[in-house]
Amino acid sequence: MREIYSHTDGDLALEWVERLGADMLDKDHPIEMRSLGRTLVRWKQQIAAWHRSQVTNGPTEAANNMVKRVKRAAFGFTFFRNDRIRSLLYAGKPNWSLLATLVPR
């Protein structure tokens, strides 16, 4: 399954995903494999698009995950300035010059 990402041709990837998805939909396969086949058929255009552009939203998802973890650790306190400082500290590379822009009330 992972071998598809070693190719750089979007059309070849689309053909490969279509065939693999159709093969997995066979009634002789377990339900988990048929579910994966349906997912591949449903997402075939997005998989092929990755092969054409080689762009992913992984960095955005990582930043979103980090902010959610920081908010979860805040135990419900939602003061934005503190969330901002915690996020910068949690990311590991705070821009300390921004700290001067925070004015406590």
KOLVEXDO-17430 format. One record per residue (C-alpha): residue number from 1; residue in one letter; x, y, z. Coordinates in Angstrom, 3 decimals. Layout:
# KOLVEXDO-17430
NUM / A / X / Y / Z $
...
END
This chain:
# KOLVEXDO-17430
1 / M / 0.000 / 0.000 / 0.000 $
2 / R / 2.763 / 2.461 / 0.903 $
3 / E / 4.608 / 1.700 / -2.301 $
4 / I / 2.234 / 3.964 / -4.234 $
5 / Y / 3.946 / 7.039 / -2.733 $
6 / S / 7.272 / 6.066 / -4.300 $
7 / H / 5.819 / 6.958 / -7.726 $
8 / T / 5.748 / 10.500 / -9.071 $
9 / D / 3.262 / 10.032 / -11.918 $
10 / G / -0.250 / 11.167 / -10.940 $
11 / D / -1.989 / 9.283 / -13.747 $
12 / L / -0.249 / 6.036 / -12.845 $
13 / A / -1.164 / 6.549 / -9.192 $
14 / L / -4.816 / 7.150 / -10.105 $
15 / E / -4.938 / 3.975 / -12.184 $
16 / W / -3.213 / 1.986 / -9.443 $
17 / V / -5.601 / 3.225 / -6.729 $
18 / E / -8.643 / 2.522 / -8.901 $
19 / R / -7.523 / -1.057 / -9.517 $
20 / L / -6.511 / -1.708 / -5.927 $
21 / G / -9.753 / -0.238 / -4.578 $
22 / A / -11.839 / -2.326 / -6.975 $
23 / D / -9.914 / -5.491 / -6.071 $
24 / M / -10.425 / -4.867 / -2.360 $
25 / L / -14.197 / -4.595 / -2.789 $
26 / D / -14.455 / -8.320 / -3.557 $
27 / K / -16.890 / -10.119 / -1.212 $
28 / D / -14.257 / -12.771 / -0.459 $
29 / H / -12.145 / -10.253 / 1.469 $
30 / P / -12.721 / -9.403 / 5.147 $
31 / I / -14.915 / -6.410 / 5.928 $
32 / E / -11.896 / -4.327 / 6.999 $
33 / M / -10.290 / -4.763 / 3.590 $
34 / R / -13.544 / -3.885 / 1.814 $
35 / S / -13.786 / -0.763 / 3.976 $
36 / L / -10.251 / 0.215 / 2.953 $
37 / G / -11.201 / -0.406 / -0.696 $
38 / R / -14.207 / 1.924 / -0.391 $
39 / T / -11.983 / 4.571 / 1.200 $
40 / L / -9.421 / 4.282 / -1.600 $
41 / V / -12.116 / 4.600 / -4.272 $
42 / R / -13.633 / 7.581 / -2.490 $
43 / W / -10.267 / 9.379 / -2.072 $
44 / K / -8.627 / 8.402 / -5.373 $
45 / Q / -8.618 / 11.950 / -6.776 $
46 / Q / -6.988 / 13.359 / -3.627 $
47 / I / -4.341 / 10.625 / -3.658 $
48 / A / -3.583 / 11.355 / -7.317 $
49 / A / -3.474 / 15.107 / -6.562 $
50 / W / -0.710 / 14.514 / -4.029 $
51 / H / 1.336 / 12.815 / -6.733 $
52 / R / 0.891 / 15.810 / -9.014 $
53 / S / 1.720 / 18.529 / -6.474 $
54 / Q / 3.737 / 16.766 / -3.732 $
55 / V / 2.118 / 19.137 / -1.202 $
56 / T / 0.586 / 18.067 / 2.086 $
57 / N / -1.199 / 19.846 / 4.926 $
58 / G / 0.944 / 18.015 / 7.489 $
59 / P / 2.670 / 21.139 / 8.899 $
60 / T / -0.702 / 22.844 / 9.407 $
61 / E / -2.089 / 19.772 / 11.161 $
62 / A / 0.993 / 19.613 / 13.392 $
63 / A / 0.578 / 23.241 / 14.453 $
64 / N / -3.137 / 22.700 / 15.078 $
65 / N / -2.386 / 19.608 / 17.182 $
66 / M / 0.188 / 21.537 / 19.223 $
67 / V / -2.247 / 24.380 / 19.954 $
68 / K / -4.945 / 21.891 / 20.994 $
69 / R / -2.533 / 20.145 / 23.374 $
70 / V / -1.587 / 23.487 / 24.932 $
71 / K / -5.241 / 24.420 / 25.387 $
72 / R / -5.990 / 21.032 / 26.928 $
73 / A / -3.149 / 21.544 / 29.410 $
74 / A / -4.613 / 24.952 / 30.372 $
75 / F / -7.518 / 23.194 / 32.143 $
76 / G / -10.168 / 25.524 / 30.740 $
77 / F / -8.414 / 28.847 / 31.262 $
78 / T / -8.916 / 30.755 / 28.029 $
79 / F / -7.056 / 34.044 / 28.458 $
80 / F / -5.630 / 34.519 / 24.954 $
81 / R / -2.393 / 36.212 / 26.002 $
82 / N / -1.514 / 33.322 / 28.286 $
83 / D / -2.429 / 30.790 / 25.580 $
84 / R / -0.120 / 32.630 / 23.208 $
85 / I / 2.796 / 32.517 / 25.632 $
86 / R / 2.158 / 28.836 / 26.434 $
87 / S / 2.009 / 28.004 / 22.720 $
88 / L / 5.308 / 29.773 / 22.057 $
89 / L / 6.957 / 28.017 / 24.990 $
90 / Y / 5.535 / 24.634 / 24.040 $
91 / A / 6.734 / 25.010 / 20.438 $
92 / G / 10.262 / 25.278 / 21.786 $
93 / K / 11.359 / 28.300 / 19.758 $
94 / P / 9.699 / 31.331 / 21.295 $
95 / N / 10.255 / 34.731 / 19.779 $
96 / W / 10.965 / 36.615 / 22.985 $
97 / S / 10.639 / 39.973 / 21.241 $
98 / L / 6.911 / 39.288 / 21.004 $
99 / L / 6.708 / 39.008 / 24.780 $
100 / A / 7.111 / 42.784 / 25.059 $
101 / T / 3.915 / 43.231 / 23.034 $
102 / L / 1.900 / 41.523 / 25.780 $
103 / V / 0.603 / 44.002 / 28.300 $
104 / P / -0.778 / 42.570 / 31.554 $
105 / R / -3.992 / 44.076 / 32.855 $
END
